[in-house]
Amino acid sequence: MTDRFVSNFTNRLDAKGRVSIPSSFRAVLAKDGYEGLYVHPALDLAAFDAGGYALRRTIDEILARFSPFSEEWESLSTALNGTSEVLRVDPEGRIMLSEALKAHVGITDTVTFVGHGHKFQIWEPQQFQAHLEAAKSKLRDVKRALGAQSLAPAGAGT
């Protein structure tokens, strides 16, 4: 068993609007011990972040970098805490997404769960595929740039 969210899964919402969290993700959440599922809209993506104590710790660490009286702290706290929800996970491992969360992401009848280590994201499947293709393209550019750097003679450009 792992303590990280990895891989991606696409699941359908049932007739009542519930969706099953992938079993490997449920195992990580159970190990984490958080009651429910903490979610907030992603800051710059059409997705939302989800997780337990590990995600909460990361948010607390980010906020701790700023004075609690600063504009940055206020903005981040509002975006990360003020728009968050704690969803109840039923005994079958399903969650009910609020209308606000579904609207933010554009979810209708299916969602894609995407592992990010300490957290996972929930996407509308076509939006995720477009994001994945863009991410792969950026990484190909990074790989090319790193490859070109490794071919340069030591001390070149200095």
C-alpha positions as CSV (number, residue, x, y, z in Angstrom):
1,M,0.0,0.0,0.0
2,T,1.2,3.5,-0.8
3,D,0.8,6.7,1.1
4,R,0.7,8.7,-2.1
5,F,-2.1,9.4,-4.6
6,V,-0.9,8.1,-8.0
7,S,-2.4,7.4,-11.5
8,N,-5.7,8.6,-12.8
9,F,-9.2,7.1,-13.0
10,T,-12.4,8.2,-14.6
11,N,-15.7,7.4,-12.8
12,R,-19.3,8.1,-13.6
13,L,-21.7,9.9,-11.2
14,D,-24.6,7.7,-10.2
15,A,-28.3,8.7,-10.5
16,K,-28.1,10.5,-7.2
17,G,-25.0,12.5,-8.2
18,R,-22.5,10.5,-6.2
19,V,-19.2,9.3,-7.5
20,S,-16.9,6.6,-6.1
21,I,-13.4,7.7,-5.0
22,P,-10.9,5.2,-6.6
23,S,-10.1,2.4,-4.1
24,S,-6.4,3.1,-4.2
25,F,-7.2,6.8,-3.3
26,R,-9.5,5.6,-0.5
27,A,-6.7,3.5,0.9
28,V,-4.4,6.6,1.1
29,L,-7.2,8.6,2.7
30,A,-7.8,5.9,5.3
31,K,-4.1,5.8,6.2
32,D,-4.1,9.6,6.4
33,G,-7.0,9.4,9.0
34,Y,-8.8,12.6,7.9
35,E,-12.6,12.4,8.4
36,G,-14.2,13.1,5.1
37,L,-12.6,14.6,2.0
38,Y,-11.2,18.2,2.1
39,V,-11.6,19.9,-1.3
40,H,-11.1,23.4,-2.7
41,P,-11.1,24.8,-6.2
42,A,-7.6,24.8,-7.8
43,L,-6.1,28.3,-7.9
44,D,-5.3,28.4,-11.6
45,L,-6.9,25.3,-13.2
46,A,-10.4,24.1,-14.0
47,A,-10.1,21.4,-11.4
48,F,-10.2,21.1,-7.7
49,D,-7.7,19.8,-5.2
50,A,-8.7,17.1,-2.7
51,G,-7.1,15.2,0.1
52,G,-6.8,14.9,3.8
53,Y,-4.3,15.9,6.5
54,A,-1.4,15.9,4.0
55,L,-3.1,18.5,1.9
56,R,-4.2,20.5,4.9
57,R,-0.5,20.5,6.2
58,T,0.7,21.8,2.8
59,I,-1.9,24.6,2.9
60,D,-0.8,25.5,6.5
61,E,2.9,25.5,5.4
62,I,2.1,27.9,2.5
63,L,0.1,30.2,4.8
64,A,2.9,30.1,7.4
65,R,5.3,31.8,4.9
66,F,3.2,35.0,5.3
67,S,2.3,37.3,8.1
68,P,-1.4,36.6,9.0
69,F,-1.9,40.4,8.7
70,S,-0.6,40.5,5.1
71,E,-2.6,40.8,1.9
72,E,-1.0,37.6,0.6
73,W,-2.1,35.6,3.6
74,E,-5.6,37.0,3.3
75,S,-5.9,36.2,-0.4
76,L,-4.4,32.7,0.0
77,S,-6.5,31.9,3.1
78,T,-9.7,33.1,1.3
79,A,-8.9,31.1,-1.8
80,L,-7.8,27.9,-0.1
81,N,-9.9,27.9,3.1
82,G,-12.8,30.2,2.3
83,T,-13.9,28.3,-0.8
84,S,-13.2,24.8,0.6
85,E,-15.7,22.1,1.6
86,V,-15.3,18.9,3.6
87,L,-17.3,16.2,1.8
88,R,-18.7,13.2,3.6
89,V,-17.4,9.9,2.3
90,D,-20.2,7.2,2.6
91,P,-19.5,3.6,3.6
92,E,-19.1,2.6,-0.1
93,G,-16.4,5.3,-0.7
94,R,-18.7,7.7,-2.6
95,I,-18.9,11.5,-2.3
96,M,-21.6,13.9,-3.4
97,L,-20.1,16.9,-5.2
98,S,-21.8,20.2,-4.5
99,E,-23.3,22.2,-7.4
100,A,-20.6,24.9,-6.8
101,L,-17.8,22.4,-7.2
102,K,-19.4,20.8,-10.3
103,A,-19.9,24.2,-11.8
104,H,-16.3,25.4,-11.2
105,V,-15.0,22.3,-13.0
106,G,-17.8,21.8,-15.6
107,I,-18.7,18.3,-14.4
108,T,-21.8,16.7,-15.7
109,D,-21.8,12.9,-15.5
110,T,-18.2,11.8,-15.2
111,V,-15.1,12.9,-13.3
112,T,-11.4,12.1,-13.6
113,F,-9.4,11.6,-10.4
114,V,-5.7,12.5,-10.9
115,G,-3.0,11.7,-8.3
116,H,-0.6,14.3,-7.3
117,G,1.3,12.6,-4.4
118,H,0.1,14.4,-1.3
119,K,-3.3,15.3,-2.9
120,F,-5.4,14.5,-5.9
121,Q,-7.3,16.6,-8.3
122,I,-10.8,16.1,-9.7
123,W,-11.4,17.2,-13.3
124,E,-14.0,17.0,-16.0
125,P,-12.5,14.3,-18.2
126,Q,-12.1,16.2,-21.5
127,Q,-10.6,19.2,-19.6
128,F,-8.1,16.8,-18.0
129,Q,-7.1,15.3,-21.4
130,A,-6.4,18.8,-22.8
131,H,-4.4,19.7,-19.6
132,L,-2.4,16.4,-19.9
133,E,-1.5,17.1,-23.5
134,A,-0.4,20.6,-22.7
135,A,1.7,19.3,-19.8
136,K,3.3,16.7,-22.0
137,S,4.2,19.3,-24.6
138,K,5.8,21.5,-21.9
139,L,7.8,18.6,-20.6
140,R,9.0,17.7,-24.1
141,D,10.3,21.3,-24.4
142,V,12.0,21.0,-21.0
143,K,13.6,17.7,-21.9
144,R,15.0,19.2,-25.1
145,A,16.4,22.2,-23.3
146,L,18.0,20.0,-20.6
147,G,19.4,17.7,-23.4
148,A,20.9,20.7,-25.2
149,Q,22.5,21.9,-21.9
150,S,24.1,18.5,-21.3
151,L,25.7,18.6,-24.7
152,A,27.4,22.0,-24.1
153,P,31.1,21.8,-23.2
154,A,31.9,22.3,-19.5
155,G,32.4,26.1,-18.9
156,A,30.7,27.1,-22.2
157,G,28.9,30.4,-22.0
158,T,30.9,31.7,-19.0
